[in-house]
């Protein structure tokens, strides 16, 4: 969280995407080398910011001395001062401006949201590649080209002005949604849920709605994220993954659910990305309004997923649809929807985990065991892997 907040501040002030990330990385490296000996400073954030900014200024001066480019900003004493008290916690507007920069129409559409995730949210390149279902090397190359394009073309860092925002609204919404998804899509390591990351995305979505309250995709995004985030405290219990049917619904945030339902209650049917978000918000509302798991209207959810799949053609949507269809029509109906997904999601552990669950429910224990093992081979999250091992052991085959 500190890294991405400082990175947002550095990029906002310097307008230099290429130098800010390297300078902050150097500051963190210096901290790791010196703090164990000298002790942690009274204001670690200010120390890191000042060190990174001085490193960045050094890079700018070196460029100017080599004559490669004119200085891009005036260097004054204020730039070497620590950030003011509270400044790091008041960056949401700056982050929105940075998302606008990353979503500039001059950039390759495939790079816009990934670049914003990398620079504003601090998502790792490998994690971004996983979210977009491409190899890490491919995503790294896209990010590098996008950074260079911004610097070479002199794309400005725009304030979130009305016309600029509206012209890039779909990309901005998509970026915020992906940032939220990264908080609830387990990556490497021990953390299953990263509520701070997801919470940042919810705040950005609500700020965006205050700026453009009449746009359907913005309202749908805000409602969707508020509803999904309301379940955060029930997703993990003492380090153990808790599936949706098993969650203690008294731990869901009822006030947030009410707010989310109010938001999506104002949305009319639309098209394009606005309709995608509306359908996802309606699915979230069905889950949120089921007081117990058995009350869930799975046939309604399956219908929404079918509409969503028709609209997007997404293999991930079909995977989710298969789960809903299995709950409504039985596990074999769900399994039949997975048949075409191996060509798209063969390296995604979730496909194999879902197949394992449905095969177990259908009584095909051999397929369930094979699928659980394949899911474990691909899973990189410790909590999720523990869950899969427990499910495999429970098969007793």
C-alpha positions as CSV (number, residue, x, y, z in Angstrom):
1,X,0.0,0.0,0.0
2,X,2.8,2.4,0.9
3,X,4.7,1.7,-2.3
4,X,1.7,2.4,-4.6
5,X,0.8,5.5,-2.6
6,X,4.3,6.9,-2.9
7,X,4.5,5.9,-6.6
8,X,1.2,7.8,-7.3
9,X,2.7,10.9,-5.6
10,X,6.0,10.7,-7.4
11,X,4.4,10.3,-10.8
12,X,1.8,13.0,-10.2
13,X,4.6,15.5,-9.3
14,X,7.2,14.5,-11.8
15,X,5.2,13.5,-14.8
16,X,7.9,10.9,-15.4
17,X,6.6,7.3,-15.4
18,X,9.9,5.9,-16.5
19,X,11.9,7.4,-13.6
20,X,9.4,7.3,-10.8
21,X,9.2,3.5,-10.5
22,X,13.0,3.0,-10.6
23,X,13.6,5.8,-8.1
24,X,11.2,4.4,-5.6
25,X,12.6,0.9,-6.0
26,X,16.0,2.3,-5.3
27,X,14.7,4.1,-2.1
28,X,13.2,0.8,-0.8
29,X,16.4,-1.0,-1.5
30,X,18.4,1.6,0.4
31,X,15.9,1.3,3.3
32,X,16.4,-2.4,3.4
33,X,20.2,-2.0,3.4
34,X,20.4,0.8,6.1
35,X,17.5,0.6,8.4
36,X,18.5,-2.7,10.1
37,X,21.7,-0.8,11.2
38,X,20.6,2.8,11.7
39,X,17.1,2.1,12.8
40,X,13.7,3.0,11.3
41,X,13.2,6.8,10.9
42,X,10.4,8.5,12.7
43,X,8.5,9.0,9.4
44,X,9.4,6.1,7.1
45,X,7.1,7.3,4.4
46,X,8.7,10.7,4.3
47,X,12.2,9.2,4.2
48,X,11.3,6.9,1.3
49,X,9.6,9.8,-0.6
50,X,12.5,12.2,-0.1
51,X,15.1,9.5,-1.1
52,X,13.1,8.5,-4.1
53,X,12.5,12.1,-5.2
54,X,16.2,13.0,-4.9
55,X,17.1,9.9,-6.9
56,X,14.5,11.0,-9.6
57,X,15.9,14.6,-9.6
58,X,19.4,13.1,-10.2
59,X,18.1,11.2,-13.2
60,X,16.5,14.4,-14.6
61,X,19.7,16.4,-14.1
62,X,21.8,13.6,-15.7
63,X,19.5,13.7,-18.8
64,X,19.8,17.5,-19.0
65,X,23.5,17.3,-18.7
66,X,23.8,14.8,-21.5
67,X,21.6,17.0,-23.7
68,X,19.2,14.3,-24.5
69,X,16.1,16.3,-23.4
70,X,15.3,19.6,-21.8
71,X,14.4,19.6,-18.1
72,X,10.8,18.6,-17.7
73,X,10.1,20.5,-14.5
74,X,11.5,23.3,-12.4
75,X,13.5,22.0,-9.5
76,X,12.7,23.9,-6.3
77,X,13.3,23.4,-2.6
78,X,9.7,22.3,-2.1
79,X,10.4,19.1,-4.1
80,X,12.9,17.8,-1.6
81,X,10.7,18.3,1.4
82,X,8.8,15.4,3.0
83,X,5.1,15.1,2.1
84,X,2.8,17.0,4.4
85,X,1.0,15.2,7.2
86,X,-1.9,13.2,5.8
87,X,-0.9,13.8,2.1
88,X,-0.3,10.1,1.4
89,X,-3.8,9.3,2.5
90,X,-5.4,11.9,0.2
91,X,-4.3,10.7,-3.2
92,X,-7.5,9.3,-4.7
93,X,-8.0,12.3,-7.0
94,X,-4.4,12.1,-8.1
95,X,-4.9,8.4,-8.8
96,X,-7.9,9.1,-10.9
97,X,-5.8,11.6,-12.9
98,X,-3.1,8.9,-13.4
99,X,-5.7,6.4,-14.6
100,X,-6.8,9.0,-17.1
101,X,-3.2,9.3,-18.3
102,X,-2.8,5.6,-18.6
103,X,-6.1,5.4,-20.5
104,X,-5.1,8.0,-23.1
105,X,-6.3,7.1,-26.6
106,X,-2.8,7.3,-28.0
107,X,-1.9,4.2,-26.1
108,X,-2.5,0.6,-27.3
109,X,-5.9,-0.4,-25.9
110,X,-4.3,-3.6,-24.6
111,X,-1.9,-1.6,-22.5
112,X,-4.1,1.0,-20.9
113,X,-5.6,-0.9,-18.0
114,X,-2.5,-3.0,-17.4
115,X,-0.4,0.2,-17.2
116,X,-2.7,1.7,-14.7
117,X,-2.7,-1.4,-12.6
118,X,1.0,-1.4,-12.5
119,X,1.6,2.2,-11.8
120,X,-1.3,3.3,-9.7
121,X,-2.3,0.1,-7.9
122,X,1.2,-1.4,-7.7
123,X,0.0,-4.8,-9.1
124,X,3.0,-7.0,-10.2
125,X,3.5,-7.6,-13.9
126,X,3.1,-11.4,-13.4
127,X,-0.2,-10.8,-11.6
128,X,-1.4,-8.5,-14.4
129,X,-0.5,-11.1,-16.9
130,X,-2.6,-13.6,-15.0
131,X,-5.6,-11.3,-14.9
132,X,-5.4,-10.8,-18.7
133,X,-4.6,-14.4,-19.5
134,X,-1.3,-13.7,-21.4
135,X,2.3,-14.7,-20.7
136,X,4.3,-12.5,-18.3
137,X,6.9,-11.7,-20.9
138,X,4.1,-10.4,-23.3
139,X,2.7,-8.2,-20.6
140,X,6.1,-6.9,-19.6
141,X,6.7,-5.9,-23.2
142,X,3.4,-4.1,-23.5
143,X,4.0,-2.1,-20.3
144,X,7.5,-1.1,-21.4
145,X,6.1,0.2,-24.8
146,X,3.3,2.1,-23.1
147,X,5.7,3.9,-20.7
148,X,8.0,4.9,-23.5
149,X,5.0,6.1,-25.6
150,X,3.9,8.4,-22.8
151,X,7.3,9.9,-22.4
152,X,8.2,10.2,-26.0
153,X,4.8,11.6,-27.1
154,X,4.6,14.0,-24.1
155,X,1.1,12.8,-23.2
156,X,0.0,15.2,-20.4
157,X,-1.1,14.2,-16.9
158,X,-4.7,15.6,-17.1
159,X,-6.9,16.6,-14.2
160,X,-10.1,14.6,-14.1
161,X,-11.9,17.2,-16.3
162,X,-15.4,16.3,-17.5
163,X,-14.8,15.9,-21.2
164,X,-11.5,14.0,-20.8
165,X,-13.1,11.7,-18.3
166,X,-16.2,10.9,-20.4
167,X,-14.1,10.2,-23.5
168,X,-12.1,7.5,-21.6
169,X,-14.8,6.3,-19.3
170,X,-15.0,2.7,-20.3
171,X,-11.2,2.2,-19.9
172,X,-11.3,4.0,-16.5
173,X,-14.1,1.8,-15.3
174,X,-12.4,-1.3,-16.6
175,X,-9.2,-0.4,-14.8
176,X,-10.9,0.2,-11.4
177,X,-12.8,-3.1,-11.8
178,X,-9.6,-5.0,-12.5
179,X,-7.9,-3.4,-9.5
180,X,-10.8,-4.6,-7.4
181,X,-10.6,-8.0,-8.9
182,X,-6.9,-8.2,-8.1
183,X,-7.8,-7.8,-4.4
184,X,-10.1,-10.9,-4.6
185,X,-8.2,-13.0,-7.1
186,X,-5.5,-14.8,-5.1
187,X,-2.0,-14.6,-6.4
188,X,1.3,-15.9,-5.0
189,X,1.7,-15.9,-1.3
190,X,-0.3,-16.4,1.8
191,X,-3.0,-13.7,1.4
192,X,-6.3,-14.8,0.0
193,X,-8.1,-11.5,0.3
194,X,-6.4,-8.1,0.1
195,X,-9.1,-5.8,1.4
196,X,-6.9,-2.7,1.2
197,X,-6.4,-3.1,-2.5
198,X,-10.1,-3.9,-3.1
199,X,-11.1,-1.0,-0.8
200,X,-8.9,1.4,-2.8
201,X,-10.8,0.4,-5.9
202,X,-14.2,0.9,-4.2
203,X,-13.2,4.4,-3.2
204,X,-12.1,5.3,-6.7
205,X,-15.4,4.0,-8.1
206,X,-17.3,6.2,-5.7
207,X,-15.2,9.2,-6.5
208,X,-15.8,8.5,-10.2
209,X,-19.5,8.4,-9.6
210,X,-19.4,11.8,-7.9
211,X,-17.7,13.2,-11.0
212,X,-20.0,11.7,-13.6
213,X,-23.2,10.5,-11.7
214,X,-25.4,10.1,-14.8
215,X,-23.3,7.6,-16.7
216,X,-24.7,4.0,-16.5
217,X,-21.4,2.2,-16.4
218,X,-20.2,4.3,-13.5
219,X,-23.2,3.7,-11.4
220,X,-23.2,0.0,-12.3
221,X,-19.5,-0.3,-11.4
222,X,-20.0,1.5,-8.0
223,X,-23.0,-0.7,-7.1
224,X,-21.2,-3.9,-8.2
225,X,-18.0,-3.2,-6.2
226,X,-19.9,-2.1,-3.1
227,X,-22.0,-5.3,-3.1
228,X,-19.1,-7.6,-3.6
229,X,-16.9,-5.8,-1.0
230,X,-19.7,-6.1,1.5
231,X,-18.8,-9.8,1.9
232,X,-15.1,-9.3,2.6
233,X,-15.2,-10.3,6.3
234,X,-16.8,-13.7,5.7
235,X,-14.5,-14.9,2.9
236,X,-11.7,-16.1,5.2
237,X,-12.0,-17.7,8.7
238,X,-8.8,-18.1,10.7
239,X,-6.8,-18.4,7.5
240,X,-9.2,-20.8,5.9
241,X,-11.0,-20.1,2.6
242,X,-14.8,-20.0,3.1
243,X,-16.8,-20.7,0.0
244,X,-19.9,-18.6,-0.7
245,X,-22.5,-21.2,0.4
246,X,-20.6,-21.7,3.7
247,X,-20.1,-18.0,4.6
248,X,-21.6,-16.6,7.8
249,X,-24.0,-14.0,6.2
250,X,-24.3,-12.2,9.5
251,X,-20.7,-11.0,8.8
252,X,-21.8,-9.3,5.6
253,X,-22.1,-5.6,5.8
254,X,-25.8,-5.0,5.6
255,X,-25.5,-1.2,5.3
256,X,-23.2,-1.6,2.3
257,X,-25.5,-4.1,0.7
258,X,-28.4,-1.6,1.0
259,X,-26.2,1.1,-0.6
260,X,-25.2,-1.2,-3.4
261,X,-28.8,-2.2,-4.1
262,X,-29.9,1.4,-4.1
263,X,-27.3,2.2,-6.7
264,X,-28.1,-0.6,-9.1
265,X,-31.8,0.0,-8.7
266,X,-31.4,3.2,-10.8
267,X,-29.7,1.5,-13.8
268,X,-31.6,0.9,-17.0
269,X,-30.7,-1.7,-19.6
270,X,-27.9,-0.5,-21.8
271,X,-25.3,-1.9,-24.2
272,X,-21.5,-2.4,-24.4
273,X,-19.4,-2.3,-21.3
274,X,-22.2,-0.5,-19.3
275,X,-24.4,-3.5,-19.9
276,X,-21.6,-5.9,-18.9
277,X,-21.3,-4.1,-15.5
278,X,-25.1,-4.0,-15.1
279,X,-25.4,-7.7,-15.5
280,X,-22.6,-8.4,-13.1
281,X,-24.2,-6.0,-10.6
282,X,-27.5,-7.9,-10.9
283,X,-25.7,-11.2,-10.2
284,X,-24.0,-9.7,-7.1
285,X,-27.5,-8.4,-6.0
286,X,-28.9,-11.9,-6.2
287,X,-26.2,-13.3,-4.0
288,X,-26.5,-10.3,-1.6
289,X,-30.2,-10.7,-1.1
290,X,-30.2,-14.4,-0.3
291,X,-30.5,-14.6,3.4
292,X,-29.4,-18.2,3.4
293,X,-27.5,-20.1,0.7
294,X,-30.5,-22.3,-0.2
295,X,-32.5,-19.2,-1.1
296,X,-30.2,-18.2,-3.9
297,X,-32.1,-17.9,-7.2
298,X,-29.6,-19.9,-9.3
299,X,-31.8,-20.0,-12.4
300,X,-31.9,-16.2,-12.4
301,X,-28.1,-16.0,-12.0
302,X,-27.5,-18.5,-14.7
303,X,-29.7,-16.4,-17.0
304,X,-27.7,-13.3,-16.3
305,X,-24.5,-15.2,-17.0
306,X,-25.9,-16.5,-20.3
307,X,-26.6,-12.9,-21.3
308,X,-23.2,-11.8,-20.2
309,X,-21.5,-14.6,-22.1
310,X,-23.4,-13.7,-25.3
311,X,-22.2,-10.1,-24.8
312,X,-18.6,-10.8,-24.0
313,X,-17.6,-14.2,-25.3
314,X,-15.4,-14.5,-22.2
315,X,-14.3,-18.0,-21.1
316,X,-14.2,-16.8,-17.5
317,X,-17.9,-15.8,-17.7
318,X,-18.6,-19.3,-19.1
319,X,-16.8,-20.8,-16.1
320,X,-18.9,-18.8,-13.7
321,X,-22.0,-19.7,-15.7
322,X,-21.2,-23.4,-15.4
323,X,-21.2,-23.1,-11.6
324,X,-24.6,-21.4,-11.7
325,X,-26.1,-23.9,-14.1
326,X,-24.7,-26.8,-12.0
327,X,-26.5,-25.4,-8.9
328,X,-29.7,-25.0,-10.9
329,X,-29.8,-28.1,-13.2
330,X,-27.3,-30.5,-11.6
331,X,-23.5,-31.0,-11.8
332,X,-23.5,-32.8,-15.2
333,X,-25.1,-29.8,-16.8
334,X,-22.4,-27.7,-15.4
335,X,-19.6,-30.1,-16.5
336,X,-20.9,-30.0,-20.1
337,X,-20.3,-26.2,-20.2
338,X,-16.6,-26.7,-19.3
339,X,-15.8,-28.9,-22.3
340,X,-14.7,-26.1,-24.6
341,X,-12.7,-24.1,-22.0
342,X,-9.5,-26.1,-21.9
343,X,-8.3,-24.4,-25.0
344,X,-8.7,-21.0,-23.3
345,X,-8.0,-21.7,-19.6
346,X,-5.9,-24.8,-19.5
347,X,-3.3,-23.1,-17.2
348,X,-5.9,-21.5,-15.0
349,X,-6.3,-23.5,-11.8
350,X,-9.9,-22.4,-11.3
351,X,-11.1,-24.3,-14.3
352,X,-9.7,-27.5,-12.9
353,X,-11.0,-26.7,-9.4
354,X,-14.5,-26.1,-10.7
355,X,-14.4,-29.3,-12.7
356,X,-13.2,-31.2,-9.7
357,X,-16.1,-29.9,-7.5
358,X,-18.7,-30.7,-10.2
359,X,-17.2,-34.1,-10.9
360,X,-17.3,-34.9,-7.1
361,X,-21.0,-33.9,-6.9
362,X,-21.7,-36.0,-10.0
363,X,-20.0,-39.1,-8.4
364,X,-17.1,-39.2,-10.8
365,X,-14.4,-39.4,-8.2
366,X,-11.6,-40.3,-10.7
367,X,-12.2,-37.1,-12.7
368,X,-12.5,-35.2,-9.4
369,X,-9.2,-36.5,-8.1
370,X,-7.3,-35.8,-11.4
371,X,-8.8,-32.3,-11.6
372,X,-8.0,-31.4,-8.0
373,X,-4.4,-32.5,-8.6
374,X,-4.1,-30.4,-11.7
375,X,-5.6,-27.4,-9.9
376,X,-3.0,-27.9,-7.1
377,X,-0.2,-28.0,-9.7
378,X,-1.3,-24.6,-11.0
379,X,-2.4,-22.9,-7.8
380,X,0.1,-20.4,-6.4
381,X,-1.9,-19.1,-3.4
382,X,-1.2,-20.9,-0.1
383,X,-4.7,-20.6,1.4
384,X,-6.4,-21.7,-1.8
385,X,-4.0,-24.6,-2.1
386,X,-4.7,-25.7,1.4
387,X,-8.4,-25.7,0.5
388,X,-7.8,-27.8,-2.6
389,X,-5.7,-30.3,-0.6
390,X,-8.4,-30.7,1.9
391,X,-11.0,-31.3,-0.8
392,X,-8.8,-33.9,-2.5
393,X,-8.1,-35.7,0.8
394,X,-11.9,-35.8,1.5
395,X,-12.4,-37.9,-1.7
396,X,-10.6,-40.8,-0.1
397,X,-9.7,-42.4,-3.5
